[in-house]
Amino acid sequence: MKTLSLLSCLLVASAATSAQAQTPAEFYKGQPVRMVIGAAAGGGYDVPGRVMQMHMGRHIPGNPTIVVENMPGAASLIMTNFLYNRAPRDGSVMGMPNNSVPLEPRLRILSRDGGDVRFDVSKLIWIGSPVQEPQILWTWSDAARTFEDLKTKRVIIGSMAVGADNYTLPLLANRILGTKMEIIPGYKGTGDTFVAAEQGEIQGGGTSLLNLMVNRGDWLRDGKAGFVLSFALNRLPQLPNVPTAAELAPTQADRELFRFIAMKFAMSRPLALPPEVPQDRVDALRRAFDETMKDPLFLADAKKIGLDVDPVSGVEIQKLVEEIQATPQPVVDRLRELLSAPK
């Protein structure tokens, strides 16, 4: 029995060594790659993921088929816990979490005691994000034309729900920057806030730059509405005159606070691998991602669904995660306190 047991161990070890010795092309040839998306089918994470699925496999050595799986729940904490703890660590499974996930181990908004966070975000291996979606505050021009107007006028802002970005970001502006916005939650989506503005219910809202330009570009063209505040890491090239919340913040700690929360918008649809994936497969997947972002067929399909491709590499995401981890704890604690205080 001891001989058989030893032989079994040797065979398992030999198989593992053989698998590790495979080149990426040998490993991926005929091997499907699972892309597990931490959101429901048909939503804002699923649709970009499926467009990437259609094209990224051509750029991976061995040309594997990519299969999308949806694993929604707990703002994608369920998917991220699966990716970190149960997914094979061989490069055959990658995941797309909600962009709040890199902040969650520090911020603990979704899991107040941290018990639902069963992963170390610094050990996840990041492949890239096809888009950056910094949030912009827009207002009717007759309600507010500049950020300074928000400090002296009562402007009614529509949002989806308490806790949504288009609620929490104006709330932080009120509490830190001295604006006087009245925030009305309850709208089903940003499209509903656009309709509400046209009907005179509200005077502004928060969304991505692309969303408003694509869906209500005539407002901007005709001067009906404009952008007054950005929650991006830096001023956007398209909006050089629109200040960021971070640059308006009164203290260094407040600047770090706004930068901390803005980092998630710089990696809006991140792809990650579990820890310990062999480095040559990590490199192959990162190259495949980078090449996909320049693929004319991918770009054409992305344009069809309104995806404004503005990629961030895996290395760049890794640096953002390091900055998130390095943010001083008092800054994170104050942000949690501001977001958790009575509204």
C-alpha positions as CSV (number, residue, x, y, z in Angstrom):
1,M,0.0,0.0,0.0
2,K,2.8,2.4,0.9
3,T,4.4,1.7,-2.5
4,L,1.1,2.4,-4.3
5,S,0.6,5.6,-2.3
6,L,4.1,6.8,-3.1
7,L,3.6,5.9,-6.8
8,S,0.3,7.9,-6.9
9,C,2.0,11.0,-5.3
10,L,4.8,10.7,-7.9
11,L,2.3,10.5,-10.8
12,V,0.4,13.6,-9.5
13,A,3.6,15.5,-9.0
14,S,4.8,14.5,-12.5
15,A,1.5,15.6,-14.1
16,A,1.7,19.0,-12.3
17,T,5.3,19.5,-13.4
18,S,4.3,18.6,-16.9
19,A,1.5,21.1,-16.9
20,Q,3.8,23.8,-15.6
21,A,6.3,23.0,-18.3
22,Q,3.8,23.6,-21.1
23,T,4.2,26.8,-23.1
24,P,1.2,29.1,-23.1
25,A,0.3,28.0,-26.7
26,E,0.5,24.3,-25.6
27,F,-1.6,25.0,-22.5
28,Y,-4.3,27.0,-24.2
29,K,-4.7,25.0,-27.4
30,G,-8.0,23.2,-27.1
31,Q,-8.5,24.5,-23.5
32,P,-11.5,26.8,-23.0
33,V,-10.9,29.9,-20.8
34,R,-13.7,30.9,-18.4
35,M,-14.5,34.6,-18.0
36,V,-16.6,34.8,-14.9
37,I,-18.5,38.1,-14.6
38,G,-19.6,39.2,-11.2
39,A,-22.9,40.6,-12.4
40,A,-26.1,39.5,-14.1
41,A,-26.4,38.9,-17.8
42,G,-27.2,41.8,-20.0
43,G,-25.9,44.5,-17.7
44,G,-23.1,47.1,-17.8
45,Y,-20.4,44.5,-16.9
46,D,-21.8,41.6,-18.9
47,V,-22.1,43.3,-22.3
48,P,-18.5,44.6,-22.5
49,G,-17.3,41.2,-21.2
50,R,-19.1,39.4,-24.0
51,V,-17.6,41.8,-26.6
52,M,-14.2,41.0,-25.3
53,Q,-15.1,37.3,-25.3
54,M,-15.7,37.4,-29.1
55,H,-12.2,38.7,-29.9
56,M,-9.7,38.1,-27.1
57,G,-9.2,34.4,-27.8
58,R,-7.7,35.1,-31.2
59,H,-4.9,37.0,-29.4
60,I,-4.1,34.3,-26.8
61,P,-1.5,31.7,-27.9
62,G,-3.3,28.5,-28.8
63,N,-6.4,30.5,-29.7
64,P,-8.7,29.1,-27.0
65,T,-12.4,29.6,-26.9
66,I,-13.5,32.1,-24.1
67,V,-16.7,31.1,-22.3
68,V,-18.6,33.8,-20.3
69,E,-20.2,32.8,-17.0
70,N,-22.3,35.1,-14.8
71,M,-21.9,34.9,-11.1
72,P,-23.8,37.9,-9.6
73,G,-24.3,38.6,-6.0
74,A,-23.1,40.9,-3.2
75,A,-21.8,43.5,-5.7
76,S,-19.5,40.7,-7.1
77,L,-18.0,39.8,-3.8
78,I,-19.3,36.2,-4.4
79,M,-17.5,36.0,-7.7
80,T,-14.2,37.5,-6.3
81,N,-14.2,35.1,-3.4
82,F,-14.7,32.2,-5.9
83,L,-11.9,33.5,-8.1
84,Y,-9.5,33.8,-5.2
85,N,-10.3,30.7,-3.3
86,R,-11.8,28.1,-5.7
87,A,-10.8,28.9,-9.3
88,P,-7.9,26.9,-10.8
89,R,-4.6,28.9,-10.5
90,D,-3.5,27.9,-14.0
91,G,-4.7,30.8,-16.2
92,S,-7.8,29.0,-17.3
93,V,-10.2,31.2,-15.3
94,M,-10.3,35.0,-15.2
95,G,-12.9,37.2,-13.5
96,M,-14.5,40.6,-14.0
97,P,-15.5,42.1,-10.6
98,N,-17.3,45.3,-9.8
99,N,-15.0,48.2,-9.8
100,S,-15.7,48.8,-6.1
101,V,-14.0,45.5,-5.2
102,P,-10.4,46.8,-5.2
103,L,-11.6,49.4,-2.6
104,E,-13.7,47.1,-0.5
105,P,-11.1,45.4,1.7
106,R,-10.1,48.9,3.0
107,L,-13.4,50.7,2.8
108,R,-15.8,47.9,4.0
109,I,-19.0,49.4,2.7
110,L,-20.4,46.2,1.3
111,S,-19.2,44.0,4.2
112,R,-19.1,46.2,7.3
113,D,-17.1,43.6,9.5
114,G,-15.0,42.4,6.5
115,G,-16.3,38.9,6.9
116,D,-17.6,38.7,3.3
117,V,-14.2,39.7,1.9
118,R,-12.3,36.4,1.6
119,F,-9.5,37.6,-0.7
120,D,-6.4,39.7,-0.7
121,V,-6.8,42.2,-3.4
122,S,-3.0,42.8,-3.6
123,K,-2.5,39.1,-4.6
124,L,-5.0,39.1,-7.4
125,I,-3.3,39.4,-10.8
126,W,-4.8,42.1,-13.0
127,I,-5.0,41.8,-16.8
128,G,-6.5,45.1,-17.8
129,S,-9.7,47.1,-18.1
130,P,-11.2,48.1,-21.5
131,V,-12.6,51.4,-20.2
132,Q,-12.2,54.2,-17.8
133,E,-15.4,55.9,-16.7
134,P,-14.8,58.9,-14.5
135,Q,-18.0,60.3,-13.1
136,I,-19.1,63.8,-14.0
137,L,-21.7,66.0,-12.4
138,W,-24.0,67.7,-15.0
139,T,-26.6,70.4,-14.4
140,W,-29.1,72.4,-16.4
141,S,-27.4,75.6,-17.4
142,D,-30.1,77.8,-15.9
143,A,-29.5,76.0,-12.5
144,A,-25.7,76.1,-12.3
145,R,-23.0,76.9,-14.8
146,T,-19.9,76.5,-12.6
147,F,-18.9,74.7,-9.5
148,E,-19.1,77.9,-7.6
149,D,-22.8,78.1,-8.4
150,L,-23.3,74.8,-6.5
151,K,-22.0,76.5,-3.3
152,T,-24.6,79.3,-3.5
153,K,-27.6,77.7,-5.2
154,R,-30.0,74.9,-4.3
155,V,-29.7,72.4,-7.2
156,I,-31.8,69.3,-7.2
157,I,-29.8,66.2,-8.2
158,G,-31.4,62.9,-9.3
159,S,-29.8,59.5,-8.3
160,M,-30.6,55.8,-8.4
161,A,-30.3,54.8,-4.8
162,V,-28.5,55.7,-1.5
163,G,-25.1,54.1,-2.0
164,A,-25.0,54.5,-5.8
165,D,-22.2,56.5,-7.2
166,N,-24.5,59.3,-8.4
167,Y,-25.7,59.6,-4.8
168,T,-22.5,59.2,-2.8
169,L,-20.3,61.5,-5.0
170,P,-22.7,64.6,-4.7
171,L,-23.1,63.7,-1.0
172,L,-19.3,63.9,-0.5
173,A,-19.2,67.2,-2.5
174,N,-21.8,68.6,-0.1
175,R,-20.0,67.4,3.0
176,I,-16.4,68.3,2.0
177,L,-16.6,71.0,-0.7
178,G,-19.4,73.0,0.7
179,T,-22.0,72.5,-2.1
180,K,-25.7,72.7,-1.4
181,M,-27.2,70.1,-3.7
182,E,-30.4,68.4,-2.8
183,I,-30.0,64.7,-3.8
184,I,-33.2,62.8,-4.7
185,P,-32.8,59.0,-4.9
186,G,-35.2,56.5,-6.4
187,Y,-34.6,56.6,-10.1
188,K,-34.2,53.2,-11.9
189,G,-31.3,54.3,-14.1
190,T,-29.5,57.3,-15.4
191,G,-31.9,57.3,-18.4
192,D,-34.7,58.0,-16.0
193,T,-32.8,60.9,-14.5
194,F,-32.5,62.4,-18.0
195,V,-36.2,62.1,-18.5
196,A,-36.8,63.6,-15.0
197,A,-34.7,66.6,-15.9
198,E,-36.6,67.1,-19.1
199,Q,-39.8,67.0,-17.1
200,G,-38.6,69.6,-14.6
201,E,-38.3,67.2,-11.6
202,I,-34.6,67.6,-11.2
203,Q,-31.8,69.9,-12.4
204,G,-28.9,67.6,-12.7
205,G,-27.2,64.3,-12.0
206,G,-24.1,62.2,-12.1
207,T,-23.0,59.9,-14.9
208,S,-20.1,59.0,-17.1
209,L,-19.0,61.5,-19.7
210,L,-19.8,59.1,-22.5
211,N,-23.3,58.3,-21.2
212,L,-24.5,61.9,-21.4
213,M,-22.7,62.7,-24.7
214,V,-24.2,59.6,-26.4
215,N,-27.7,59.8,-25.0
216,R,-28.2,63.6,-24.6
217,G,-25.5,65.1,-26.8
218,D,-28.0,67.7,-28.0
219,W,-28.2,69.2,-24.4
220,L,-24.5,70.0,-24.6
221,R,-24.6,71.1,-28.2
222,D,-27.5,73.5,-27.6
223,G,-26.2,74.8,-24.3
224,K,-29.0,73.4,-22.2
225,A,-26.7,71.5,-19.8
226,G,-23.1,71.4,-18.9
227,F,-20.5,69.7,-16.7
228,V,-19.6,71.4,-13.5
229,L,-17.5,68.9,-11.5
230,S,-15.5,65.8,-12.2
231,F,-14.6,62.9,-9.9
232,A,-11.7,61.7,-12.1
233,L,-8.1,61.3,-10.9
234,N,-7.1,64.2,-13.1
235,R,-8.8,66.8,-15.3
236,L,-10.2,65.2,-18.5
237,P,-8.7,66.2,-21.8
238,Q,-12.2,66.6,-23.2
239,L,-13.2,68.9,-20.3
240,P,-10.1,71.0,-19.5
241,N,-12.1,73.7,-17.7
242,V,-14.0,71.3,-15.4
243,P,-12.3,71.0,-12.0
244,T,-11.9,67.7,-10.2
245,A,-13.2,67.2,-6.7
246,A,-9.7,66.3,-5.6
247,E,-8.2,69.6,-6.7
248,L,-10.9,71.6,-4.9
249,A,-10.6,69.7,-1.7
250,P,-9.6,72.0,1.2
251,T,-7.0,69.7,2.8
252,Q,-4.4,67.1,1.8
253,A,-6.4,64.4,3.6
254,D,-9.5,65.4,1.6
255,R,-7.6,65.3,-1.7
256,E,-6.4,61.7,-0.8
257,L,-10.0,60.8,0.0
258,F,-11.3,61.9,-3.4
259,R,-8.4,60.3,-5.1
260,F,-9.1,57.0,-3.3
261,I,-12.6,56.8,-4.5
262,A,-11.8,58.0,-8.0
263,M,-9.3,55.2,-8.6
264,K,-12.2,52.7,-9.1
265,F,-13.4,54.8,-12.1
266,A,-9.9,54.4,-13.7
267,M,-10.4,50.7,-13.9
268,S,-14.1,50.4,-14.6
269,R,-14.3,46.9,-16.0
270,P,-11.3,45.2,-14.6
271,L,-10.2,41.6,-15.5
272,A,-8.3,39.6,-12.9
273,L,-6.7,36.2,-12.4
274,P,-6.4,34.4,-9.1
275,P,-3.0,34.3,-7.4
276,E,-0.1,32.0,-8.4
277,V,-0.9,31.8,-12.1
278,P,2.4,31.0,-13.9
279,Q,4.1,34.2,-15.1
280,D,4.3,33.2,-18.8
281,R,0.5,32.7,-18.9
282,V,0.0,36.0,-17.1
283,D,2.2,37.7,-19.7
284,A,0.4,36.0,-22.5
285,L,-3.0,37.1,-21.3
286,R,-1.9,40.6,-20.7
287,R,-0.5,40.8,-24.2
288,A,-3.7,39.3,-25.6
289,F,-5.7,42.0,-23.7
290,D,-3.5,44.8,-25.0
291,E,-3.7,43.5,-28.6
292,T,-7.5,43.1,-28.3
293,M,-7.8,46.8,-27.4
294,K,-6.3,47.7,-30.7
295,D,-8.1,45.0,-32.8
296,P,-10.3,46.8,-35.5
297,L,-12.9,44.1,-35.2
298,F,-13.2,44.5,-31.5
299,L,-13.2,48.3,-31.7
300,A,-16.0,48.1,-34.3
301,D,-18.1,45.9,-32.1
302,A,-17.4,48.0,-29.1
303,K,-18.6,51.1,-31.0
304,K,-21.9,49.3,-31.8
305,I,-22.7,49.0,-28.1
306,G,-21.5,52.5,-27.2
307,L,-18.4,51.2,-25.4
308,D,-15.8,54.0,-25.4
309,V,-12.6,52.0,-25.4
310,D,-10.0,53.7,-23.2
311,P,-7.9,50.8,-21.9
312,V,-5.9,50.5,-18.7
313,S,-3.2,47.8,-18.7
314,G,-2.8,45.2,-16.0
315,V,0.4,46.7,-14.8
316,E,-1.3,50.1,-14.4
317,I,-4.2,48.5,-12.5
318,Q,-1.6,46.8,-10.3
319,K,-0.1,50.2,-9.5
320,L,-3.6,51.7,-8.7
321,V,-4.2,48.8,-6.3
322,E,-0.9,49.4,-4.6
323,E,-1.9,53.1,-4.2
324,I,-5.3,52.0,-2.8
325,Q,-3.5,49.8,-0.3
326,A,-1.1,52.6,0.7
327,T,-3.8,55.2,1.4
328,P,-3.5,56.2,5.0
329,Q,-6.1,54.5,7.3
330,P,-7.5,57.7,8.8
331,V,-8.4,58.8,5.2
332,V,-10.3,55.6,4.6
333,D,-11.9,55.7,8.0
334,R,-13.2,59.2,7.3
335,L,-14.6,58.3,3.9
336,R,-16.4,55.3,5.5
337,E,-17.8,57.6,8.2
338,L,-19.0,60.2,5.7
339,L,-20.7,57.6,3.5
340,S,-22.2,55.8,6.6
341,A,-23.5,58.9,8.4
342,P,-27.2,59.7,8.3
343,K,-28.2,61.2,5.0
